[in-house]
Structure formats: structure tokens, C-alpha cells
């Protein structure tokens, strides 16, 4: 009987960022960044804040050919908010833009691989 680990969206987003950093360092992608997160420390307390509008994905990636991939990290049970669905609808149909919901690093690498095959 197998045991399935449950990871938080925060852990998945951190893992995706680490993987994308490695890919950028290796020249496999042009640029990436983590969006919509931040924190500050003031008088013994830590505060989280959002730097983007509601619905902005967790990550974006610019591939070497200029293609842009928007990545929303979700836990295995995480649901897309209405703002996130609205952002996805805005991206759909834009030439050279893709949107994915990633529940693991493997979701991202598999998607990037499929894009590469499609463009070849």
C-alpha cells in the first residue's frame, strides 16, 4: 500500500521556483520569476503581502524563443479562484502564451517538454 505525501501550495511554489532557477542557470529558459508574494518584518512580527492583483499566477517563465508560460501552483486539493480563472481566460488564445495549474514540479517539466515538442 503506497503512501502519498501532501504538499502545501507554498511548498510546491518553492520547489517550482528552485527548479526554474536551475533551468535558467543552465540556459534552458531565458527568465523566470515568482509573483504575488512577499513579506516584511516589523517590530517582532512578520507580515505577508501581495504585490500583484488578485488572480495573478505564482510564476511566469520566458522561454528562449520568447514564449511565456504562466504557472499557478496548487496543492492536490487546491481549487482555482474566480480571479485566477479570469486571468487564465485572458491568456487563452494569446499567441505565445500558455497557462498551467501545477500540482508538482513534474507538472511543470512535463508541460515545458510538451511545448518544446510542439514547437519542434
Biopython code that builds the backbone (N, CA, C, O; Angstrom):
import numpy as np
from Bio.PDB.StructureBuilder import StructureBuilder

atoms = [
    (1, "UNK", "N", (0.847, -1.174, 0.000)),
    (1, "UNK", "CA", (0.000, 0.000, 0.000)),
    (1, "UNK", "C", (0.885, 1.227, 0.000)),
    (1, "UNK", "O", (1.757, 1.363, 0.858)),
    (2, "UNK", "N", (0.674, 2.126, -0.953)),
    (2, "UNK", "CA", (1.503, 3.315, -1.085)),
    (2, "UNK", "C", (1.009, 4.451, -0.216)),
    (2, "UNK", "O", (-0.174, 4.547, 0.112)),
    (3, "UNK", "N", (1.936, 5.298, 0.141)),
    (3, "UNK", "CA", (1.615, 6.493, 0.911)),
    (3, "UNK", "C", (1.852, 7.704, 0.028)),
    (3, "UNK", "O", (2.928, 7.849, -0.551)),
    (4, "UNK", "N", (0.870, 8.562, -0.079)),
    (4, "UNK", "CA", (1.003, 9.739, -0.920)),
    (4, "UNK", "C", (1.226, 10.966, -0.031)),
    (4, "UNK", "O", (0.408, 11.280, 0.834)),
    (5, "UNK", "N", (2.345, 11.648, -0.261)),
    (5, "UNK", "CA", (2.646, 12.851, 0.501)),
    (5, "UNK", "C", (1.745, 13.989, 0.040)),
    (5, "UNK", "O", (1.429, 14.109, -1.144)),
    (6, "UNK", "N", (1.340, 14.817, 0.989)),
    (6, "UNK", "CA", (0.573, 16.009, 0.654)),
    (6, "UNK", "C", (1.473, 17.210, 0.866)),
    (6, "UNK", "O", (2.069, 17.371, 1.931)),
    (7, "UNK", "N", (1.570, 18.047, -0.146)),
    (7, "UNK", "CA", (2.407, 19.237, -0.080)),
    (7, "UNK", "C", (1.519, 20.471, -0.150)),
    (7, "UNK", "O", (0.517, 20.489, -0.864)),
    (8, "UNK", "N", (1.896, 21.497, 0.596)),
    (8, "UNK", "CA", (1.149, 22.751, 0.553)),
    (8, "UNK", "C", (1.463, 23.486, -0.746)),
    (8, "UNK", "O", (2.460, 23.204, -1.410)),
    (9, "UNK", "N", (0.592, 24.436, -1.096)),
    (9, "UNK", "CA", (0.839, 25.249, -2.290)),
    (9, "UNK", "C", (2.144, 26.022, -2.132)),
    (9, "UNK", "O", (2.882, 26.207, -3.100)),
    (10, "UNK", "N", (2.423, 26.469, -0.925)),
    (10, "UNK", "CA", (3.661, 27.209, -0.665)),
    (10, "UNK", "C", (4.884, 26.336, -0.946)),
    (10, "UNK", "O", (5.845, 26.794, -1.566)),
    (11, "UNK", "N", (4.851, 25.079, -0.492)),
    (11, "UNK", "CA", (5.969, 24.158, -0.744)),
    (11, "UNK", "C", (6.121, 23.864, -2.236)),
    (11, "UNK", "O", (7.240, 23.796, -2.745)),
    (12, "UNK", "N", (5.006, 23.690, -2.932)),
    (12, "UNK", "CA", (5.053, 23.420, -4.368)),
    (12, "UNK", "C", (5.616, 24.623, -5.107)),
    (12, "UNK", "O", (6.445, 24.468, -6.004)),
    (13, "UNK", "N", (5.168, 25.830, -4.736)),
    (13, "UNK", "CA", (5.678, 27.053, -5.376)),
    (13, "UNK", "C", (7.179, 27.207, -5.148)),
    (13, "UNK", "O", (7.901, 27.603, -6.063)),
    (14, "UNK", "N", (7.656, 26.902, -3.948)),
    (14, "UNK", "CA", (9.097, 26.982, -3.655)),
    (14, "UNK", "C", (9.884, 25.985, -4.495)),
    (14, "UNK", "O", (10.947, 26.312, -5.022)),
    (15, "UNK", "N", (9.362, 24.772, -4.619)),
    (15, "UNK", "CA", (10.044, 23.741, -5.412)),
    (15, "UNK", "C", (10.084, 24.126, -6.891)),
    (15, "UNK", "O", (11.092, 23.918, -7.566)),
    (16, "UNK", "N", (8.987, 24.685, -7.387)),
    (16, "UNK", "CA", (8.952, 25.125, -8.785)),
    (16, "UNK", "C", (9.970, 26.236, -9.004)),
    (16, "UNK", "O", (10.692, 26.233, -10.001)),
    (17, "UNK", "N", (10.028, 27.185, -8.076)),
    (17, "UNK", "CA", (10.999, 28.277, -8.196)),
    (17, "UNK", "C", (12.432, 27.735, -8.218)),
    (17, "UNK", "O", (13.244, 28.183, -9.027)),
    (18, "UNK", "N", (12.749, 26.788, -7.351)),
    (18, "UNK", "CA", (14.095, 26.209, -7.318)),
    (18, "UNK", "C", (14.430, 25.526, -8.638)),
    (18, "UNK", "O", (15.538, 25.673, -9.154)),
    (19, "UNK", "N", (13.470, 24.776, -9.188)),
    (19, "UNK", "CA", (13.691, 24.086, -10.461)),
    (19, "UNK", "C", (13.887, 25.079, -11.593)),
    (19, "UNK", "O", (14.768, 24.895, -12.432)),
    (20, "UNK", "N", (13.064, 26.144, -11.627)),
    (20, "UNK", "CA", (13.193, 27.145, -12.684)),
    (20, "UNK", "C", (14.508, 27.906, -12.574)),
    (20, "UNK", "O", (15.101, 28.263, -13.592)),
    (21, "UNK", "N", (14.964, 28.155, -11.369)),
    (21, "UNK", "CA", (16.268, 28.811, -11.162)),
    (21, "UNK", "C", (17.380, 27.960, -11.753)),
    (21, "UNK", "O", (18.284, 28.478, -12.409)),
    (22, "UNK", "N", (17.314, 26.666, -11.524)),
    (22, "UNK", "CA", (18.305, 25.742, -12.082)),
    (22, "UNK", "C", (18.246, 25.745, -13.605)),
    (22, "UNK", "O", (19.280, 25.766, -14.271)),
    (23, "UNK", "N", (17.042, 25.725, -14.150)),
    (23, "UNK", "CA", (16.891, 25.736, -15.606)),
    (23, "UNK", "C", (17.427, 27.036, -16.212)),
    (23, "UNK", "O", (18.058, 27.016, -17.269)),
    (24, "UNK", "N", (17.175, 28.162, -15.544)),
    (24, "UNK", "CA", (17.682, 29.437, -16.055)),
    (24, "UNK", "C", (19.208, 29.469, -16.009)),
    (24, "UNK", "O", (19.851, 29.924, -16.955)),
    (25, "UNK", "N", (19.782, 28.991, -14.915)),
    (25, "UNK", "CA", (21.242, 28.954, -14.789)),
    (25, "UNK", "C", (21.885, 28.091, -15.869)),
    (25, "UNK", "O", (22.996, 28.369, -16.320)),
    (26, "UNK", "N", (21.171, 27.036, -16.280)),
    (26, "UNK", "CA", (21.677, 26.122, -17.311)),
    (26, "UNK", "C", (21.387, 26.628, -18.724)),
    (26, "UNK", "O", (21.785, 25.992, -19.700)),
    (27, "UNK", "N", (20.705, 27.754, -18.842)),
    (27, "UNK", "CA", (20.390, 28.297, -20.159)),
    (27, "UNK", "C", (19.204, 27.639, -20.838)),
    (27, "UNK", "O", (18.978, 27.851, -22.029)),
    (28, "UNK", "N", (18.439, 26.841, -20.096)),
    (28, "UNK", "CA", (17.298, 26.141, -20.690)),
    (28, "UNK", "C", (16.073, 27.041, -20.835)),
    (28, "UNK", "O", (15.201, 26.779, -21.664)),
    (29, "UNK", "N", (16.009, 28.102, -20.028)),
    (29, "UNK", "CA", (14.964, 29.105, -20.149)),
    (29, "UNK", "C", (15.629, 30.478, -20.078)),
    (29, "UNK", "O", (16.739, 30.609, -19.562)),
    (30, "UNK", "N", (14.953, 31.492, -20.593)),
    (30, "UNK", "CA", (15.523, 32.836, -20.626)),
    (30, "UNK", "C", (15.403, 33.535, -19.282)),
    (30, "UNK", "O", (16.362, 34.142, -18.804)),
    (31, "UNK", "N", (14.212, 33.449, -18.663)),
    (31, "UNK", "CA", (13.973, 34.169, -17.414)),
    (31, "UNK", "C", (12.768, 33.568, -16.705)),
    (31, "UNK", "O", (11.886, 32.991, -17.340)),
    (32, "UNK", "N", (12.739, 33.706, -15.396)),
    (32, "UNK", "CA", (11.555, 33.316, -14.623)),
    (32, "UNK", "C", (11.490, 34.195, -13.385)),
    (32, "UNK", "O", (12.484, 34.803, -12.986)),
    (33, "UNK", "N", (10.320, 34.254, -12.791)),
    (33, "UNK", "CA", (10.186, 34.973, -11.536)),
    (33, "UNK", "C", (8.983, 34.452, -10.776)),
    (33, "UNK", "O", (8.048, 33.896, -11.352)),
    (34, "UNK", "N", (9.033, 34.645, -9.481)),
    (34, "UNK", "CA", (7.934, 34.305, -8.578)),
    (34, "UNK", "C", (7.137, 35.578, -8.383)),
    (34, "UNK", "O", (7.696, 36.615, -8.027)),
    (35, "UNK", "N", (5.857, 35.510, -8.611)),
    (35, "UNK", "CA", (4.990, 36.674, -8.499)),
    (35, "UNK", "C", (4.101, 36.581, -7.266)),
    (35, "UNK", "O", (3.976, 35.526, -6.644)),
    (36, "UNK", "N", (3.494, 37.701, -6.934)),
    (36, "UNK", "CA", (2.398, 37.721, -5.985)),
    (36, "UNK", "C", (2.759, 37.248, -4.586)),
    (36, "UNK", "O", (1.921, 36.669, -3.894)),
    (37, "UNK", "N", (3.990, 37.485, -4.161)),
    (37, "UNK", "CA", (4.332, 37.078, -2.807)),
    (37, "UNK", "C", (5.353, 38.039, -2.231)),
    (37, "UNK", "O", (6.070, 38.733, -2.952)),
    (38, "UNK", "N", (5.394, 38.057, -0.952)),
    (38, "UNK", "CA", (6.373, 38.878, -0.279)),
    (38, "UNK", "C", (6.075, 38.898, 1.204)),
    (38, "UNK", "O", (5.005, 38.474, 1.642)),
    (39, "UNK", "N", (7.016, 39.389, 1.961)),
    (39, "UNK", "CA", (6.798, 39.528, 3.388)),
    (39, "UNK", "C", (7.714, 40.613, 3.912)),
    (39, "UNK", "O", (8.728, 40.957, 3.303)),
    (40, "UNK", "N", (7.335, 41.128, 5.030)),
    (40, "UNK", "CA", (8.156, 42.134, 5.684)),
    (40, "UNK", "C", (8.161, 41.843, 7.169)),
    (40, "UNK", "O", (7.255, 41.190, 7.687)),
    (41, "UNK", "N", (9.159, 42.315, 7.835)),
    (41, "UNK", "CA", (9.297, 42.069, 9.261)),
    (41, "UNK", "C", (9.294, 43.412, 9.963)),
    (41, "UNK", "O", (10.085, 44.297, 9.635)),
    (42, "UNK", "N", (8.399, 43.561, 10.934)),
    (42, "UNK", "CA", (8.307, 44.831, 11.637)),
    (42, "UNK", "C", (7.955, 44.593, 13.094)),
    (42, "UNK", "O", (6.962, 43.933, 13.399)),
    (43, "UNK", "N", (8.749, 45.118, 13.973)),
    (43, "UNK", "CA", (8.532, 45.079, 15.408)),
    (43, "UNK", "C", (8.143, 43.688, 15.904)),
    (43, "UNK", "O", (7.115, 43.510, 16.558)),
    (44, "UNK", "N", (8.965, 42.731, 15.587)),
    (44, "UNK", "CA", (8.752, 41.383, 16.101)),
    (44, "UNK", "C", (7.687, 40.567, 15.412)),
    (44, "UNK", "O", (7.420, 39.439, 15.827)),
    (45, "UNK", "N", (7.068, 41.094, 14.373)),
    (45, "UNK", "CA", (6.034, 40.352, 13.656)),
    (45, "UNK", "C", (6.356, 40.311, 12.168)),
    (45, "UNK", "O", (6.931, 41.247, 11.613)),
    (46, "UNK", "N", (5.977, 39.220, 11.545)),
    (46, "UNK", "CA", (6.152, 39.071, 10.110)),
    (46, "UNK", "C", (4.801, 39.274, 9.440)),
    (46, "UNK", "O", (3.788, 38.748, 9.899)),
    (47, "UNK", "N", (4.789, 40.037, 8.357)),
    (47, "UNK", "CA", (3.561, 40.309, 7.624)),
    (47, "UNK", "C", (3.725, 39.846, 6.179)),
    (47, "UNK", "O", (4.741, 40.117, 5.538)),
    (48, "UNK", "N", (2.728, 39.157, 5.688)),
    (48, "UNK", "CA", (2.719, 38.764, 4.272)),
    (48, "UNK", "C", (1.918, 39.798, 3.495)),
    (48, "UNK", "O", (0.971, 40.386, 4.018)),
    (49, "UNK", "N", (2.300, 40.011, 2.258)),
    (49, "UNK", "CA", (1.562, 40.949, 1.420)),
    (49, "UNK", "C", (1.605, 40.478, -0.023)),
    (49, "UNK", "O", (2.495, 39.730, -0.425)),
    (50, "UNK", "N", (0.636, 40.926, -0.785)),
    (50, "UNK", "CA", (0.581, 40.620, -2.215)),
    (50, "UNK", "C", (1.037, 41.837, -2.991)),
    (50, "UNK", "O", (0.672, 42.969, -2.675)),
    (51, "UNK", "N", (1.834, 41.589, -4.003)),
    (51, "UNK", "CA", (2.364, 42.676, -4.814)),
    (51, "UNK", "C", (1.643, 42.793, -6.153)),
    (51, "UNK", "O", (1.896, 43.733, -6.907)),
    (52, "UNK", "N", (0.767, 41.871, -6.453)),
    (52, "UNK", "CA", (0.073, 41.854, -7.744)),
    (52, "UNK", "C", (-1.435, 41.833, -7.515)),
    (52, "UNK", "O", (-1.908, 41.659, -6.392)),
    (53, "UNK", "N", (-2.164, 42.013, -8.584)),
    (53, "UNK", "CA", (-3.622, 41.954, -8.489)),
    (53, "UNK", "C", (-4.085, 40.530, -8.208)),
    (53, "UNK", "O", (-3.381, 39.572, -8.528)),
    (54, "UNK", "N", (-5.279, 40.386, -7.606)),
    (54, "UNK", "CA", (-5.818, 39.039, -7.383)),
    (54, "UNK", "C", (-5.908, 38.278, -8.705)),
    (54, "UNK", "O", (-6.291, 38.839, -9.731)),
    (55, "UNK", "N", (-5.552, 37.008, -8.666)),
    (55, "UNK", "CA", (-5.614, 36.161, -9.857)),
    (55, "UNK", "C", (-4.299, 36.027, -10.590)),
    (55, "UNK", "O", (-4.149, 35.152, -11.442)),
    (56, "UNK", "N", (-3.326, 36.900, -10.264)),
    (56, "UNK", "CA", (-2.018, 36.805, -10.928)),
    (56, "UNK", "C", (-1.372, 35.476, -10.554)),
    (56, "UNK", "O", (-1.316, 35.136, -9.372)),
    (57, "UNK", "N", (-0.880, 34.716, -11.537)),
    (57, "UNK", "CA", (-0.270, 33.418, -11.233)),
    (57, "UNK", "C", (0.968, 33.537, -10.345)),
    (57, "UNK", "O", (1.537, 34.616, -10.180)),
    (58, "UNK", "N", (1.363, 32.410, -9.787)),
    (58, "UNK", "CA", (2.504, 32.368, -8.874)),
    (58, "UNK", "C", (3.836, 32.598, -9.575)),
    (58, "UNK", "O", (4.749, 33.186, -8.995)),
    (59, "UNK", "N", (3.954, 32.141, -10.816)),
    (59, "UNK", "CA", (5.218, 32.218, -11.554)),
    (59, "UNK", "C", (4.962, 32.594, -13.006)),
    (59, "UNK", "O", (3.874, 32.382, -13.542)),
    (60, "UNK", "N", (5.984, 33.154, -13.622)),
    (60, "UNK", "CA", (5.991, 33.241, -15.080)),
    (60, "UNK", "C", (7.365, 32.819, -15.557)),
    (60, "UNK", "O", (8.365, 32.973, -14.856)),
    (61, "UNK", "N", (7.390, 32.281, -16.766)),
    (61, "UNK", "CA", (8.624, 31.805, -17.380)),
    (61, "UNK", "C", (8.674, 32.360, -18.791)),
    (61, "UNK", "O", (7.688, 32.308, -19.525)),
    (62, "UNK", "N", (9.827, 32.890, -19.164)),
    (62, "UNK", "CA", (10.056, 33.280, -20.552)),
    (62, "UNK", "C", (11.031, 32.262, -21.130)),
    (62, "UNK", "O", (12.166, 32.138, -20.671)),
    (63, "UNK", "N", (10.571, 31.544, -22.137)),
    (63, "UNK", "CA", (11.425, 30.546, -22.774)),
    (63, "UNK", "C", (12.397, 31.242, -23.716)),
    (63, "UNK", "O", (12.233, 32.424, -24.019)),
    (64, "UNK", "N", (13.385, 30.530, -24.168)),
    (64, "UNK", "CA", (14.431, 31.118, -25.001)),
    (64, "UNK", "C", (13.908, 31.701, -26.314)),
    (64, "UNK", "O", (14.545, 32.581, -26.892)),
    (65, "UNK", "N", (12.757, 31.223, -26.792)),
    (65, "UNK", "CA", (12.195, 31.761, -28.034)),
    (65, "UNK", "C", (11.177, 32.876, -27.784)),
    (65, "UNK", "O", (10.552, 33.363, -28.725)),
    (66, "UNK", "N", (11.007, 33.283, -26.524)),
    (66, "UNK", "CA", (10.081, 34.352, -26.180)),
    (66, "UNK", "C", (8.707, 33.885, -25.727)),
    (66, "UNK", "O", (7.898, 34.700, -25.284)),
    (67, "UNK", "N", (8.432, 32.607, -25.827)),
    (67, "UNK", "CA", (7.174, 32.057, -25.326)),
    (67, "UNK", "C", (7.067, 32.316, -23.827)),
    (67, "UNK", "O", (8.055, 32.216, -23.100)),
    (68, "UNK", "N", (5.866, 32.648, -23.371)),
    (68, "UNK", "CA", (5.638, 32.926, -21.951)),
    (68, "UNK", "C", (4.713, 31.854, -21.371)),
    (68, "UNK", "O", (3.670, 31.543, -21.946)),
    (69, "UNK", "N", (5.106, 31.299, -20.236)),
    (69, "UNK", "CA", (4.296, 30.308, -19.536)),
    (69, "UNK", "C", (3.941, 30.884, -18.166)),
    (69, "UNK", "O", (4.823, 31.252, -17.389)),
    (70, "UNK", "N", (2.659, 30.956, -17.884)),
    (70, "UNK", "CA", (2.140, 31.409, -16.592)),
    (70, "UNK", "C", (1.818, 30.174, -15.769)),
    (70, "UNK", "O", (1.128, 29.276, -16.252)),
    (71, "UNK", "N", (2.307, 30.110, -14.531)),
    (71, "UNK", "CA", (2.163, 28.904, -13.713)),
    (71, "UNK", "C", (1.463, 29.241, -12.404)),
    (71, "UNK", "O", (1.912, 30.097, -11.642)),
    (72, "UNK", "N", (0.366, 28.557, -12.163)),
    (72, "UNK", "CA", (-0.349, 28.672, -10.891)),
    (72, "UNK", "C", (-0.106, 27.393, -10.102)),
    (72, "UNK", "O", (-0.510, 26.313, -10.534)),
    (73, "UNK", "N", (0.549, 27.504, -8.950)),
    (73, "UNK", "CA", (0.829, 26.339, -8.104)),
    (73, "UNK", "C", (-0.397, 26.045, -7.233)),
    (73, "UNK", "O", (-0.988, 26.947, -6.641)),
    (74, "UNK", "N", (-0.755, 24.782, -7.173)),
    (74, "UNK", "CA", (-1.882, 24.342, -6.349)),
    (74, "UNK", "C", (-1.533, 23.037, -5.656)),
    (74, "UNK", "O", (-0.796, 22.211, -6.193)),
    (75, "UNK", "N", (-2.069, 22.863, -4.461)),
    (75, "UNK", "CA", (-1.929, 21.581, -3.778)),
    (75, "UNK", "C", (-2.805, 20.558, -4.499)),
    (75, "UNK", "O", (-3.542, 20.903, -5.422)),
    (76, "UNK", "N", (-2.721, 19.319, -4.076)),
    (76, "UNK", "CA", (-3.507, 18.278, -4.748)),
    (76, "UNK", "C", (-5.009, 18.545, -4.642)),
    (76, "UNK", "O", (-5.779, 18.100, -5.494)),
    (77, "UNK", "N", (-5.425, 19.258, -3.615)),
    (77, "UNK", "CA", (-6.848, 19.549, -3.453)),
    (77, "UNK", "C", (-7.179, 21.026, -3.698)),
    (77, "UNK", "O", (-8.329, 21.438, -3.545)),
    (78, "UNK", "N", (-6.173, 21.821, -4.079)),
    (78, "UNK", "CA", (-6.375, 23.263, -4.271)),
    (78, "UNK", "C", (-7.264, 23.566, -5.460)),
    (78, "UNK", "O", (-7.185, 22.907, -6.497)),
    (79, "UNK", "N", (-8.102, 24.561, -5.298)),
    (79, "UNK", "CA", (-9.028, 24.971, -6.357)),
    (79, "UNK", "C", (-8.633, 26.349, -6.884)),
    (79, "UNK", "O", (-8.159, 27.203, -6.135)),
    (80, "UNK", "N", (-8.832, 26.546, -8.163)),
    (80, "UNK", "CA", (-8.569, 27.819, -8.815)),
    (80, "UNK", "C", (-9.652, 28.821, -8.407)),
    (80, "UNK", "O", (-10.842, 28.512, -8.460)),
    (81, "UNK", "N", (-9.231, 30.025, -8.000)),
    (81, "UNK", "CA", (-10.204, 31.062, -7.642)),
    (81, "UNK", "C", (-10.820, 31.651, -8.910)),
    (81, "UNK", "O", (-10.317, 31.427, -10.011)),
    (82, "UNK", "N", (-11.892, 32.393, -8.755)),
    (82, "UNK", "CA", (-12.527, 33.035, -9.902)),
    (82, "UNK", "C", (-11.570, 34.031, -10.549)),
    (82, "UNK", "O", (-11.528, 34.134, -11.775)),
    (83, "UNK", "N", (-10.797, 34.772, -9.740)),
    (83, "UNK", "CA", (-9.813, 35.714, -10.289)),
    (83, "UNK", "C", (-8.752, 34.974, -11.112)),
    (83, "UNK", "O", (-8.336, 35.449, -12.168)),
    (84, "UNK", "N", (-8.321, 33.812, -10.620)),
    (84, "UNK", "CA", (-7.328, 33.018, -11.352)),
    (84, "UNK", "C", (-7.915, 32.488, -12.653)),
    (84, "UNK", "O", (-7.242, 32.487, -13.684)),
    (85, "UNK", "N", (-9.154, 32.042, -12.611)),
    (85, "UNK", "CA", (-9.817, 31.556, -13.831)),
    (85, "UNK", "C", (-9.968, 32.701, -14.839)),
    (85, "UNK", "O", (-9.824, 32.492, -16.044)),
    (86, "UNK", "N", (-10.254, 33.898, -14.351)),
    (86, "UNK", "CA", (-10.366, 35.058, -15.226)),
    (86, "UNK", "C", (-9.022, 35.357, -15.901)),
    (86, "UNK", "O", (-8.977, 35.643, -17.097)),
    (87, "UNK", "N", (-7.923, 35.289, -15.129)),
    (87, "UNK", "CA", (-6.602, 35.504, -15.718)),
    (87, "UNK", "C", (-6.324, 34.453, -16.789)),
    (87, "UNK", "O", (-5.828, 34.774, -17.869)),
    (88, "UNK", "N", (-6.646, 33.202, -16.485)),
    (88, "UNK", "CA", (-6.432, 32.130, -17.466)),
    (88, "UNK", "C", (-7.211, 32.416, -18.751)),
    (88, "UNK", "O", (-6.681, 32.234, -19.847)),
    (89, "UNK", "N", (-8.460, 32.862, -18.627)),
    (89, "UNK", "CA", (-9.263, 33.173, -19.817)),
    (89, "UNK", "C", (-8.623, 34.307, -20.629)),
    (89, "UNK", "O", (-8.666, 34.285, -21.859)),
    (90, "UNK", "N", (-8.036, 35.284, -19.954)),
    (90, "UNK", "CA", (-7.379, 36.392, -20.654)),
    (90, "UNK", "C", (-6.172, 35.913, -21.452)),
    (90, "UNK", "O", (-5.877, 36.450, -22.519)),
    (91, "UNK", "N", (-5.475, 34.901, -20.936)),
    (91, "UNK", "CA", (-4.266, 34.386, -21.580)),
    (91, "UNK", "C", (-4.605, 33.443, -22.733)),
    (91, "UNK", "O", (-3.888, 33.394, -23.733)),
    (92, "UNK", "N", (-5.691, 32.702, -22.592)),
    (92, "UNK", "CA", (-6.073, 31.738, -23.626)),
    (92, "UNK", "C", (-6.201, 32.438, -24.968)),
    (92, "UNK", "O", (-6.840, 33.484, -25.078)),
    (93, "UNK", "N", (-5.604, 31.865, -25.958)),
    (93, "UNK", "CA", (-5.692, 32.406, -27.306)),
    (93, "UNK", "C", (-4.636, 33.447, -27.644)),
    (93, "UNK", "O", (-4.494, 33.825, -28.806)),
    (94, "UNK", "N", (-3.894, 33.915, -26.649)),
    (94, "UNK", "CA", (-2.795, 34.835, -26.950)),
    (94, "UNK", "C", (-1.646, 34.048, -27.559)),
    (94, "UNK", "O", (-1.221, 33.032, -27.008)),
    (95, "UNK", "N", (-1.157, 34.506, -28.668)),
    (95, "UNK", "CA", (-0.056, 33.819, -29.330)),
    (95, "UNK", "C", (1.184, 33.829, -28.430)),
    (95, "UNK", "O", (1.601, 34.877, -27.936)),
    (96, "UNK", "N", (1.756, 32.656, -28.233)),
    (96, "UNK", "CA", (2.996, 32.537, -27.476)),
    (96, "UNK", "C", (2.835, 32.559, -25.968)),
    (96, "UNK", "O", (3.828, 32.661, -25.247)),
    (97, "UNK", "N", (1.582, 32.464, -25.463)),
    (97, "UNK", "CA", (1.341, 32.437, -24.023)),
    (97, "UNK", "C", (0.620, 31.148, -23.652)),
    (97, "UNK", "O", (-0.276, 30.696, -24.365)),
    (98, "UNK", "N", (1.018, 30.570, -22.540)),
    (98, "UNK", "CA", (0.396, 29.360, -22.016)),
    (98, "UNK", "C", (0.136, 29.553, -20.527)),
    (98, "UNK", "O", (0.836, 30.319, -19.865)),
    (99, "UNK", "N", (-0.860, 28.865, -20.007)),
    (99, "UNK", "CA", (-1.221, 28.927, -18.589)),
    (99, "UNK", "C", (-1.382, 27.503, -18.100)),
    (99, "UNK", "O", (-2.063, 26.700, -18.737)),
    (100, "UNK", "N", (-0.765, 27.185, -16.981)),
    (100, "UNK", "CA", (-0.942, 25.841, -16.419)),
    (100, "UNK", "C", (-1.185, 25.935, -14.922)),
    (100, "UNK", "O", (-0.726, 26.856, -14.247)),
    (101, "UNK", "N", (-1.917, 24.958, -14.434)),
    (101, "UNK", "CA", (-2.036, 24.745, -12.997)),
    (101, "UNK", "C", (-1.107, 23.586, -12.678)),
    (101, "UNK", "O", (-1.265, 22.486, -13.207)),
    (102, "UNK", "N", (-0.131, 23.842, -11.802)),
    (102, "UNK", "CA", (0.879, 22.838, -11.479)),
    (102, "UNK", "C", (0.694, 22.366, -10.041)),
    (102, "UNK", "O", (0.657, 23.166, -9.106)),
    (103, "UNK", "N", (0.581, 21.073, -9.892)),
    (103, "UNK", "CA", (0.458, 20.482, -8.558)),
    (103, "UNK", "C", (1.769, 19.839, -8.119)),
    (103, "UNK", "O", (1.866, 19.259, -7.038)),
    (104, "UNK", "N", (2.785, 19.957, -8.995)),
    (104, "UNK", "CA", (4.116, 19.418, -8.696)),
    (104, "UNK", "C", (5.125, 20.010, -9.679)),
    (104, "UNK", "O", (4.752, 20.609, -10.687)),
    (105, "UNK", "N", (6.389, 19.834, -9.369)),
    (105, "UNK", "CA", (7.462, 20.230, -10.283)),
    (105, "UNK", "C", (7.349, 19.436, -11.581)),
    (105, "UNK", "O", (7.586, 19.967, -12.666)),
    (106, "UNK", "N", (6.988, 18.173, -11.464)),
    (106, "UNK", "CA", (6.853, 17.317, -12.645)),
    (106, "UNK", "C", (5.802, 17.860, -13.604)),
    (106, "UNK", "O", (5.971, 17.761, -14.820)),
    (107, "UNK", "N", (4.723, 18.430, -13.083)),
    (107, "UNK", "CA", (3.722, 19.035, -13.966)),
    (107, "UNK", "C", (4.354, 20.111, -14.843)),
    (107, "UNK", "O", (4.043, 20.216, -16.030)),
    (108, "UNK", "N", (5.246, 20.914, -14.251)),
    (108, "UNK", "CA", (5.900, 21.995, -14.994)),
    (108, "UNK", "C", (6.871, 21.431, -16.023)),
    (108, "UNK", "O", (6.836, 21.828, -17.187)),
    (109, "UNK", "N", (7.739, 20.510, -15.608)),
    (109, "UNK", "CA", (8.726, 19.970, -16.547)),
    (109, "UNK", "C", (8.040, 19.226, -17.693)),
    (109, "UNK", "O", (8.460, 19.336, -18.845)),
    (110, "UNK", "N", (6.989, 18.470, -17.379)),
    (110, "UNK", "CA", (6.252, 17.763, -18.432)),
    (110, "UNK", "C", (5.614, 18.749, -19.408)),
    (110, "UNK", "O", (5.642, 18.528, -20.619)),
    (111, "UNK", "N", (5.041, 19.834, -18.890)),
    (111, "UNK", "CA", (4.411, 20.832, -19.754)),
    (111, "UNK", "C", (5.445, 21.507, -20.642)),
    (111, "UNK", "O", (5.219, 21.668, -21.842)),
    (112, "UNK", "N", (6.581, 21.905, -20.068)),
    (112, "UNK", "CA", (7.636, 22.545, -20.855)),
    (112, "UNK", "C", (8.152, 21.600, -21.937)),
    (112, "UNK", "O", (8.462, 22.039, -23.044)),
    (113, "UNK", "N", (8.246, 20.315, -21.629)),
    (113, "UNK", "CA", (8.679, 19.320, -22.606)),
    (113, "UNK", "C", (7.667, 19.220, -23.757)),
    (113, "UNK", "O", (8.053, 19.161, -24.924)),
    (114, "UNK", "N", (6.372, 19.202, -23.418)),
    (114, "UNK", "CA", (5.341, 19.119, -24.458)),
    (114, "UNK", "C", (5.357, 20.356, -25.355)),
    (114, "UNK", "O", (5.171, 20.248, -26.567)),
    (115, "UNK", "N", (5.579, 21.529, -24.760)),
    (115, "UNK", "CA", (5.684, 22.757, -25.570)),
    (115, "UNK", "C", (6.866, 22.635, -26.529)),
    (115, "UNK", "O", (6.750, 22.971, -27.707)),
    (116, "UNK", "N", (7.985, 22.162, -26.031)),
    (116, "UNK", "CA", (9.179, 22.016, -26.858)),
    (116, "UNK", "C", (8.927, 21.069, -28.020)),
    (116, "UNK", "O", (9.352, 21.346, -29.142)),
    (117, "UNK", "N", (8.241, 19.953, -27.773)),
    (117, "UNK", "CA", (7.918, 19.002, -28.842)),
    (117, "UNK", "C", (6.983, 19.645, -29.857)),
    (117, "UNK", "O", (7.146, 19.445, -31.061)),
    (118, "UNK", "N", (6.011, 20.408, -29.388)),
    (118, "UNK", "CA", (5.032, 21.048, -30.275)),
    (118, "UNK", "C", (5.691, 22.081, -31.177)),
    (118, "UNK", "O", (5.282, 22.252, -32.326)),
    (119, "UNK", "N", (6.708, 22.771, -30.668)),
    (119, "UNK", "CA", (7.365, 23.809, -31.453)),
    (119, "UNK", "C", (8.416, 23.230, -32.400)),
    (119, "UNK", "O", (8.822, 23.892, -33.355)),
    (120, "UNK", "N", (8.850, 22.023, -32.145)),
    (120, "UNK", "CA", (9.924, 21.431, -32.966)),
    (120, "UNK", "C", (9.452, 21.065, -34.356)),
    (120, "UNK", "O", (10.235, 20.561, -35.161)),
]
sb = StructureBuilder()
sb.init_structure("model")
sb.init_model(0)
sb.init_chain("A")
sb.init_seg("    ")
for serial, (resi, resn, name, xyz) in enumerate(atoms, 1):
    if name == "N":
        sb.init_residue(resn, " ", resi, " ")
    sb.init_atom(name, np.array(xyz, "f"), 0.0, 1.0, " ", f" {name:<3s}", serial, name[0])
structure = sb.get_structure()
